[in-house]
Amino acid sequence: MAIGLNVIARYASQVALYPCSAGKTFVTTYCRRTLFNVPLLTLNSYILSKQREVKEATGEFTQLILAIQTAIKEISDSIRKAGIIRLYGLEGSENVHGERKQKLDVFANDLFVSMCIDSYATCLIVSEELEEPAITPIGKRGKYIMCFDPLDGSSNIECLAPIGSIFGIYKKSTQGEPTDIDALQKGNMAVAAGYAMYSGCTALVLGIGQGVNGFTLNASVGEFYLCDPNMKIPQASETYSINEGYTANWDDAIQEFVMRKKNPKQKKVYSCRYIGTLIADAHRILKHGGIFLYPQTKEHPTGKLKLLFKCNPLAFIMEHAGGTASNGKSPILDIVPEKQSQKSPFYVGCHSEMTSLLQIIASHRRHGPKGQI
């Protein structure tokens, strides 16, 4: 407390530079600008500034991003109170993929759908939790298609591990009434993608085709502030991320790649960092470099992650941050989805690690080693 009072006293003489109605407000404002060097650019201001750069902008995209922002704030608040308001535990039903729904899954999904409809910017809403896409009522219809996983890592909810929300935004490219076919676009056709991570703080990473930017929620005022402008994945790292519990089910190429990281001939031994929530593992790669692997297995020969809801948005973010994303054969963003529930192997990381992985996979494919799936 004494330190805090000394800080206030130290900067009290500066109050004339930042006039305000209350000392408390002044200290908060001053600390954001100077003491902790935290940028004051909010997500609202950032999106509006980007809108001004597009002459033909209608404001629909801005409305949609602000609606997504509101949903994320509500989910963040509910997660922090989940134990108190009894939002932990199973809801009692399964989603279209046969996964048991958590109460927070249902809450987050309903909130995202509602906010997207009320943004007046969407025509089609495709969720991992919905069996069929939701078509926006005509009176509230816009030109965008929203694809999202409302709550990734829900199995980690009760143990308080990081969880998150992932989304991708596309434009409707056909005439007539929207259908589920409109959502089956390549990832490189997205106009924006992002994810929110609910952990020690709530972070929002957003890519709108002009780089990748990270925002942090100040819950006390309900605003996202730009804290990580122009994010770039580091190109040097000694970290890999994979669930090694499934080692026996990997094909030979993945086993060889991981073994090289654990028993290198020249370089330092790599560290394995695996959290078990896709967003958290991917965010660590984005911030610190390395590679994340979610390969196909004997039990899941086509992979396990949904292309539309997880792979495409994260690949979009990583590619725009200087990384690479692949299914082992093709760039993730070049794959045309054939159905809403399509799954894929998923590898993402810095260019050097991805190049090494893809060379090993290609070599094993040419020579056809034992154990190849």
C-alpha positions in Angstrom: 0.0 0.0 0.0 2.9 2.4 0.9 4.4 1.8 -2.6 1.1 2.6 -4.2 0.8 5.9 -2.2 4.3 6.8 -3.1 3.6 6.3 -6.8 0.5 8.5 -6.5 2.4 11.2 -4.7 5.3 11.0 -7.2 3.0 11.8 -10.1 0.5 14.0 -8.3 2.2 17.1 -9.6 1.4 16.0 -13.2 -2.4 16.3 -12.6 -2.5 19.5 -14.6 -1.4 17.7 -17.7 -4.3 15.3 -17.5 -7.2 17.2 -15.9 -10.1 15.0 -14.6 -12.9 15.1 -12.1 -11.4 12.7 -9.6 -8.0 11.8 -8.3 -8.7 8.1 -8.8 -9.6 8.6 -12.4 -6.5 10.6 -12.9 -4.1 8.0 -11.5 -5.7 5.3 -13.6 -5.5 7.4 -16.7 -1.9 8.5 -16.0 -0.7 5.0 -15.3 -2.1 3.7 -18.5 -0.3 6.4 -20.5 3.0 6.7 -18.7 3.7 4.5 -15.6 3.0 1.2 -17.2 3.3 2.3 -20.8 0.0 0.6 -21.8 -1.5 1.8 -25.1 -4.8 3.5 -24.9 -6.0 2.4 -28.3 -9.2 0.4 -27.8 -10.5 -2.3 -30.1 -13.4 0.0 -31.0 -11.1 2.7 -32.1 -8.9 0.3 -34.0 -11.7 -1.2 -36.0 -13.2 2.3 -36.7 -9.9 3.5 -37.9 -9.6 0.5 -40.3 -13.1 1.2 -41.5 -12.1 4.8 -42.4 -9.4 3.3 -44.7 -12.0 1.5 -46.9 -13.9 4.0 -49.0 -16.7 1.5 -49.9 -17.1 0.3 -46.3 -20.8 0.0 -45.1 -20.0 -0.5 -41.4 -21.3 -4.0 -41.4 -17.9 -5.5 -40.6 -17.4 -3.1 -37.8 -20.8 -4.0 -36.3 -19.9 -7.7 -36.5 -16.5 -7.3 -34.8 -18.1 -5.2 -32.0 -20.8 -7.9 -31.6 -18.1 -10.6 -31.3 -16.3 -8.4 -28.8 -19.4 -8.1 -26.6 -20.0 -11.9 -26.7 -16.4 -12.5 -25.6 -16.8 -10.0 -22.7 -19.9 -11.8 -21.5 -18.3 -15.2 -21.8 -15.2 -14.0 -19.9 -17.3 -12.7 -17.1 -19.4 -15.9 -16.9 -16.3 -18.1 -16.8 -14.9 -16.1 -13.9 -18.2 -16.6 -12.0 -18.9 -20.1 -13.3 -18.3 -21.9 -10.0 -20.5 -19.4 -8.1 -23.4 -19.4 -10.5 -23.2 -23.2 -11.1 -22.1 -23.1 -14.8 -19.7 -25.9 -14.4 -20.5 -29.5 -15.4 -22.3 -31.3 -18.2 -25.4 -29.9 -19.8 -26.8 -33.4 -20.4 -26.8 -33.6 -24.2 -24.3 -34.2 -27.0 -23.4 -31.9 -29.9 -23.5 -33.0 -33.6 -20.1 -34.5 -33.3 -21.0 -36.8 -30.4 -19.2 -34.8 -27.8 -20.9 -34.2 -24.4 -21.9 -30.6 -24.0 -20.8 -28.5 -21.0 -23.1 -25.9 -19.6 -20.7 -23.2 -20.7 -20.6 -24.6 -24.2 -24.4 -24.1 -24.5 -24.2 -20.6 -22.9 -21.4 -19.5 -25.2 -23.0 -20.8 -28.3 -26.3 -19.2 -27.6 -24.6 -15.9 -26.9 -22.5 -15.9 -30.1 -25.5 -16.8 -32.2 -27.7 -14.1 -30.6 -25.0 -11.4 -30.9 -24.2 -12.2 -34.5 -27.9 -12.1 -35.5 -28.4 -8.8 -33.7 -25.3 -7.3 -35.4 -27.3 -6.9 -38.6 -24.2 -8.0 -40.4 -24.5 -11.8 -40.9 -26.6 -13.9 -43.3 -25.4 -17.4 -42.1 -24.1 -18.5 -38.7 -22.2 -21.8 -38.5 -21.3 -23.2 -35.1 -19.5 -26.4 -34.0 -22.3 -26.9 -31.6 -25.2 -26.6 -34.1 -26.3 -29.5 -36.3 -27.4 -27.1 -39.0 -26.3 -23.5 -39.8 -28.5 -20.7 -38.4 -29.9 -18.5 -41.2 -30.3 -14.9 -40.1 -33.8 -13.5 -40.4 -34.3 -11.4 -43.5 -34.9 -8.2 -41.5 -31.5 -8.5 -39.8 -29.5 -10.0 -42.6 -26.1 -8.8 -43.8 -23.4 -10.1 -46.1 -21.1 -12.0 -43.8 -20.9 -15.7 -42.8 -19.7 -16.4 -39.3 -18.1 -19.8 -38.5 -17.0 -20.4 -34.9 -16.3 -22.7 -32.1 -17.9 -20.9 -29.1 -15.8 -22.6 -26.4 -12.7 -24.6 -27.2 -11.2 -26.8 -24.5 -14.3 -27.1 -22.5 -13.0 -30.3 -20.9 -10.6 -28.0 -19.1 -13.2 -25.8 -17.6 -13.5 -27.2 -14.1 -9.7 -27.5 -13.7 -9.4 -23.8 -14.5 -7.0 -24.3 -17.4 -7.1 -21.8 -20.3 -10.0 -22.1 -22.7 -11.2 -20.0 -25.6 -13.4 -19.1 -28.5 -12.3 -19.3 -32.2 -14.0 -17.6 -35.2 -13.6 -17.0 -38.9 -15.6 -14.5 -41.0 -16.4 -14.9 -44.7 -18.4 -13.0 -47.3 -21.3 -14.6 -49.0 -20.2 -15.1 -52.6 -23.5 -16.4 -54.2 -26.8 -15.0 -55.0 -30.1 -16.1 -53.4 -30.9 -17.4 -50.0 -28.0 -18.4 -47.8 -27.4 -22.2 -47.4 -24.8 -24.3 -45.7 -22.9 -24.5 -49.0 -22.0 -20.8 -48.7 -19.9 -21.6 -45.6 -17.8 -24.2 -47.4 -15.1 -21.8 -48.5 -11.3 -22.1 -48.5 -9.6 -20.5 -45.5 -7.8 -18.0 -47.7 -11.2 -16.6 -48.7 -11.8 -15.4 -45.1 -11.9 -11.7 -44.5 -11.0 -12.0 -40.9 -10.3 -14.5 -38.2 -9.5 -14.5 -34.5 -9.6 -16.1 -31.1 -10.2 -15.2 -27.5 -8.4 -16.9 -24.7 -9.8 -16.9 -21.2 -7.0 -17.4 -18.7 -5.2 -15.1 -16.2 -6.5 -12.3 -18.4 -8.8 -12.4 -21.4 -6.9 -11.8 -24.6 -8.3 -11.3 -28.1 -6.1 -12.0 -31.1 -7.5 -10.6 -34.4 -6.4 -10.7 -38.0 -8.3 -8.7 -40.6 -6.0 -9.2 -43.5 -3.7 -6.4 -42.4 -1.5 -8.2 -39.9 -2.3 -9.7 -36.6 -3.0 -7.7 -33.4 -3.5 -8.7 -29.8 -5.9 -7.0 -27.4 -6.2 -7.4 -23.7 -9.5 -6.9 -21.8 -9.5 -4.5 -18.9 -12.4 -5.9 -17.0 -12.7 -2.9 -14.7 -13.8 -0.7 -17.6 -15.0 -3.3 -20.1 -12.6 -2.4 -22.9 -10.1 -4.3 -25.0 -6.8 -2.4 -25.4 -4.2 -3.0 -28.1 -1.2 -4.5 -26.3 0.4 -6.6 -29.0 0.4 -4.7 -32.3 1.6 -6.4 -35.5 2.3 -9.8 -33.9 4.9 -12.0 -35.6 5.7 -15.6 -34.8 9.4 -15.9 -33.8 11.4 -17.8 -36.3 13.9 -19.3 -33.8 12.6 -21.6 -31.1 13.4 -24.9 -29.4 9.8 -25.9 -28.4 7.3 -28.3 -29.8 3.7 -29.0 -28.7 2.0 -32.4 -29.1 0.1 -34.9 -27.0 2.7 -37.6 -26.6 0.2 -39.9 -25.0 -0.7 -41.0 -28.5 2.8 -41.7 -29.7 2.1 -45.4 -30.5 -0.8 -44.3 -32.9 1.3 -41.8 -34.9 2.6 -42.7 -38.3 6.4 -43.0 -38.8 6.9 -39.5 -40.1 5.6 -37.8 -37.0 7.4 -40.2 -34.7 10.7 -39.5 -36.5 10.1 -35.7 -36.3 9.4 -35.8 -32.6 12.3 -38.1 -31.9 14.7 -35.7 -33.7 13.5 -32.9 -31.3 14.0 -35.1 -28.3 17.3 -36.7 -29.4 19.0 -34.2 -31.7 22.4 -35.0 -33.2 23.7 -31.4 -33.0 21.1 -28.9 -31.7 19.9 -28.6 -28.1 17.1 -30.9 -26.9 13.7 -29.3 -27.6 11.2 -28.7 -24.8 7.7 -30.1 -25.1 4.9 -27.7 -24.0 1.4 -29.1 -24.2 -1.6 -27.5 -22.4 -4.4 -29.5 -24.0 -6.5 -26.5 -25.1 -5.9 -25.8 -28.8 -6.0 -22.0 -28.5 -3.6 -21.9 -25.5 -1.1 -24.2 -27.3 -1.4 -22.2 -30.5 -1.1 -18.9 -28.7 2.1 -20.0 -27.1 3.5 -20.9 -30.5 2.5 -17.4 -31.8 4.2 -15.7 -28.9 7.3 -17.8 -28.5 7.7 -19.7 -31.7 8.1 -23.5 -32.3 5.6 -25.9 -33.8 2.2 -27.4 -32.8 1.2 -30.8 -34.1 -2.2 -32.5 -34.0 -1.6 -35.4 -36.4 -3.9 -38.1 -37.7 -3.8 -41.4 -35.7 -4.9 -45.0 -36.4 -8.1 -44.2 -34.5 -8.7 -40.9 -36.4 -7.0 -41.4 -39.9 -8.4 -38.1 -41.2 -7.5 -36.1 -38.1 -9.6 -34.8 -35.3 -9.8 -31.0 -35.5 -12.6 -29.4 -37.5 -11.3 -27.6 -40.5 -14.0 -25.0 -40.6 -14.1 -24.1 -36.9 -10.5 -24.6 -35.7 -8.0 -25.2 -38.4 -8.9 -22.4 -40.8 -9.1 -19.5 -38.3 -5.9 -20.5 -36.6 -4.1 -21.0 -39.9 -5.3 -17.6 -41.1 -3.9 -16.0 -37.9 -0.6 -17.8 -38.1 0.0 -17.3 -41.8 -0.7 -13.5 -41.4 1.8 -13.5 -38.5 4.6 -15.0 -40.6 4.0 -18.7 -39.8 2.9 -21.7 -41.8 0.0 -24.1 -41.5 -0.5 -27.4 -43.2 -2.3 -30.8 -43.1 0.9 -32.5 -44.1 0.1 -32.5 -47.8 -1.5 -29.1 -48.5 -1.6 -25.6 -47.0 -4.6 -25.5 -44.6 -5.9 -22.3 -46.2 -6.0 -24.0 -49.7 -8.3 -26.8 -48.7 -11.9 -26.6 -49.9 -14.2 -28.0 -47.2 -16.6 -30.7 -48.5 -18.8 -30.6 -45.4 -19.4 -28.7 -42.2 -18.0 -31.4 -40.0 -14.8 -32.1 -42.1 -11.7 -32.9 -40.0 -8.1 -32.5 -40.7 -4.6 -33.2 -39.4 -3.2 -29.8 -38.3 0.4 -28.6 -38.1 1.3 -25.0 -37.5 4.4 -23.1 -36.5 7.3 -21.0 -37.6 8.6 -21.5 -41.2 11.8 -23.4 -40.4 10.1 -26.0 -38.2 7.3 -26.5 -40.6 9.7 -26.9 -43.5 11.5 -29.6 -41.5 8.3 -31.4 -40.7 6.9 -31.3 -44.2 10.2 -32.6 -45.7 10.1 -35.6 -43.3 6.4 -36.3 -44.2 7.2 -36.1 -47.9 10.2 -38.4 -47.6 8.1 -41.0 -45.8 5.3 -40.7 -48.3 7.8 -41.4 -51.2 9.4 -44.4 -49.5 6.3 -45.8 -47.8 7.8 -46.9 -44.5 6.1 -49.3 -42.2 3.5 -47.8 -40.0 2.4 -45.2 -42.6 -1.3 -44.4 -42.2 
